[in-house]
Amino acid sequence: MLQQIVDNTSTVIYVKDCHFHYILVNSRFEQLFGVSRREIVGKTDFDLFSPEMATGFRDNDERVVETGAILECEEVAPHADGPHTYISVKFPLRNEVGSVVAVAGISTDISDRINARREIESLRRRYESILSSAGDGICGLDNQGRVTFVNPAVERLLGYAPEELLGKCRKSFVINRTGEPMECPVTAVMSGGEARQVSDAEFRCRDGSIIPVEYVATPLREDGDTVGAVVAFRDVRARIELVKAEHEMRAARAVQMALYPKCDPTLAGFDISGVTHPSSLTSGDYYDYIPGPDGSLTVVVGDVSGHGLGPALEMVETRASLRTILSYETEMSKVLQRLNKVLANDLPDGMFVTLFAVRIDPNRRVIQYASAGHQANILFHSDEVTQLNSTGTVLGVFDAATYENSREIPLQPGDLIVLATDGIMEQNSGHRSPEGPTNLFGWTGTMESVRRNQHLSASQILVRLCEDVREFAAGSPQKDDVTAVIIKVL
């Protein structure tokens, strides 16, 4: 019966005499190491295992014989799939007078347990790495609301070292929501509720300052019971500032759009129309119609370098200054010279304005222009295209810059004057040409579009021009503000 019990256990059982020869092994030993109990009698570990393993077994057996005490130790034995780790309990066997006559051992394979422990440790390190690398603050709470763990982001966001929070109540840093008073979401979660998301909370930092946060409280459950919660939170100050800045940009856009012409002008013998399409909320492009006391009309198109709110504000200044100067100065070259002095004193370093201003005399049916680094084109009724080149440098760079007036250009019915900004000229097609560089719409594409549609009204020509630019872009994003004015002679 004893032999049956020994043979039917999953552990390895063996007995060796005081010279460490095997006397007895059980069936599990036979199965694992491929030797029968009859064959093993009289053999030692050095007959069965590698010298390194056998030496380890012998050292432990000698300690039992020498001390007469029970020994518990870890040992490694060979298996078909590689070495396995055993926990061995070795103890002395004594005769009737108490002398040690043999060493018995019971060894249990703990490889699966060790592998599981290693896997758990690997998972723990992995989760700790994830928690450490997370940008959000993460802390664990027990069912009393005490902090059980925090990740490094908590210290970065709130200034508390981990040891300052562990074991402390969450109320050390969690403050009531900024909205209407109600049950604390964390309390609700720890009382058995589901996960709660809060977007209007405030947390207290170590230095006493308060930061706005949003957080998610998730219950921790074991066997169906809530034993705590995990709170993951993030600082939303940057988001609030971004929303505030966006609101300010929208307000600036509303102001800026109000400064653009409300409608196209009415001028005898001319059909004039303008359009602008900002690439962002605000625009650095500018176009305007400014009537003169003598019945003339000055049409202006300008472009402030750069993008965003800064150029938009400078566009507003350019418009206001130009209108003021035109109220007392009629010669276009002097107008640009005075405007340049104003802008040279006000524009930030590196910023400049290009501008084309053309004065239309409807009675004499002539135009005269002055330009600061900006070009325009005329498509005459004869189908000839003439380029209207700049008559001076860009505005706002050299305060002593001078500008010239163009000669007077007579007009006839069917002539078309095209004013446009770089947003049209520099729109790329999104495809590379065989030579390599990206194709640009340019003045060539602009004038081809105008020529195809010259039989239409000025506003319809602009619509077709914008459509052609978008088609040319083939989905490529608009990178610059688009502004154009068409002056058609009737």
HELIX and SHEET records of a PDB file:
HELIX    1   1 LEU A    2  ASP A    7  1                                   6    
HELIX    2   2 SER A   27  PHE A   33  1                                   7    
HELIX    3   3 ARG A   37  ILE A   40  1                                   4    
HELIX    4   4 ASP A   45  LEU A   48  1                                   4    
HELIX    5   5 PRO A   51  THR A   67  1                                  17    
HELIX    6   6 SER A  111  SER A  133  1                                  23    
HELIX    7   7 PRO A  152  LEU A  158  1                                   7    
HELIX    8   8 PRO A  162  LEU A  165  1                                   4    
HELIX    9   9 ARG A  170  SER A  172  5                                   3    
HELIX   10  10 PRO A  185  MET A  190  1                                   6    
HELIX   11  11 ARG A  237  LEU A  259  1                                  23    
HELIX   12  12 LEU A  309  LEU A  326  1                                  18    
HELIX   13  13 MET A  332  ASP A  346  1                                  15    
HELIX   14  14 ASP A  422  MET A  425  1                                   4    
HELIX   15  15 GLY A  442  ARG A  452  1                                  11    
HELIX   16  16 ALA A  458  ALA A  473  1                                  16    
SHEET    1   A 5 TYR A  22  VAL A  25  0                                        
SHEET    2   A 5 VAL A  12  ASP A  17 -1                                        
SHEET    3   A 5 VAL A 100  ASP A 109 -1                                        
SHEET    4   A 5 HIS A  84  ARG A  94 -1                                        
SHEET    5   A 5 LEU A  71  ALA A  77 -1                                        
SHEET    1   B 6 VAL A 147  VAL A 150  0                                        
SHEET    2   B 6 GLY A 137  ASP A 142 -1                                        
SHEET    3   B 6 ASP A 225  ASP A 235 -1                                        
SHEET    4   B 6 ILE A 210  GLU A 222 -1                                        
SHEET    5   B 6 ARG A 196  ARG A 204 -1                                        
SHEET    6   B 6 VAL A 174  ILE A 175 -1                                        
SHEET    1   C 6 THR A 266  LEU A 267  0                                        
SHEET    2   C 6 PHE A 270  HIS A 277 -1                                        
SHEET    3   C 6 VAL A 482  VAL A 489 -1                                        
SHEET    4   C 6 LEU A 416  ALA A 420 -1                                        
SHEET    5   C 6 ALA A 376  LEU A 379 -1                                        
SHEET    6   C 6 VAL A 385  LEU A 388 -1                                        
SHEET    1   D 5 ASP A 285  PRO A 291  0                                        
SHEET    2   D 5 LEU A 297  VAL A 304 -1                                        
SHEET    3   D 5 VAL A 353  ASP A 361 -1                                        
SHEET    4   D 5 VAL A 366  ALA A 372 -1                                        
SHEET    5   D 5 ILE A 409  PRO A 410 -1                                        
SHEET    1   E 2 ASN A 428  ARG A 432  0                                        
SHEET    2   E 2 THR A 438  LEU A 440 -1                                        
END                                                                             
